[in-house]
Structures are given as C-alpha cells and as structure tokens.
C-alpha cells in the first residue's frame, strides 16, 4: 500500500537533517523538503497530479516540546 511506503520513508529520514522543515512524500519517494510548504505541494502536484501527497513537519530532536 502506498501509505505504508510513505510512512516507512518518513520514519527513516534523518530528523536532524530535516529539522524544522516540511517534507513531502509521494509513492514512497521524497518530493522535497523546505521551510515553505506551497512550493513543495506545487512540485508534488506537477510530478504526481493524481496522487495525494504525504506531508509532515520534522521537529528538531534537540528541542523539547511539552504539552
């Protein structure tokens, strides 16, 4: 299933490399990462117009967040 491949790639990404960035994944492939989401979504739509992208924001593992 595509969602499983997307999730597997997401959890395998280096959180320090992508800290405080959005990551966009489609079909188990990283479309891009960056601080601004709109350009990433536009790129994903151009590459995979019929797919729904997996979008997440990577937190910096060195920062502590308490709720």
N, C-alpha and C positions, 0 to 999 in steps of 0.2 A: 504494500500500500504506500502511496506517495507521502502521506502524512508521516508515516513511520520513518521514511528515509530523511525527510526534512528534520524531524526531531533528532534523529541519530547524528546528523551533521551538526546541528545546533549544539548539542551537549558535548561534541568532540572539539569544538572551536576553543582556541586559547583565550580565556577571559581577559588576560592582561593585554593581549594584542588588540582586542576589540572593545576595550573598556570605554564606557560612556558613549557607545556608538550603536546605531541601529544596524541590524543585519537582516538581509532579505534573502530567502532561500526558496527555490522552486525546483521541483523534481529531484531533490537531494543534491542540488548544486547551489553554491553561493553566488548569487547575482551581484551582490556588492555590500559594502559596509561604509557607513559615514555618519556624520553628525546631523545631516538633513535627510528627512525621510522621503520627501516628494521626488527628488531626482532618482532615488533608488526604486521607488514604485513605478515611475515612468519607464525606467530601463527594463524592469521586470515585465511590464505590460508590452513593451516592444518585442522583447525576446520570447515571451510566452503569453500571447494575447488571450488564450482560453483557460489559463491556469490561475488559481488563487494563490498568491504568494504567502509564505510563512514569514511573519515579521516579528522581531523581538528586539528588545534593547538590552545590550550586555551591560551589566553592572560592574563597577570596578571592584574586584575582590579585596582590594586593600582598604576599602571604606566599609564601615559598619553601619547598617541601617536597622534600627529597632522600631517596631510598630507597637 
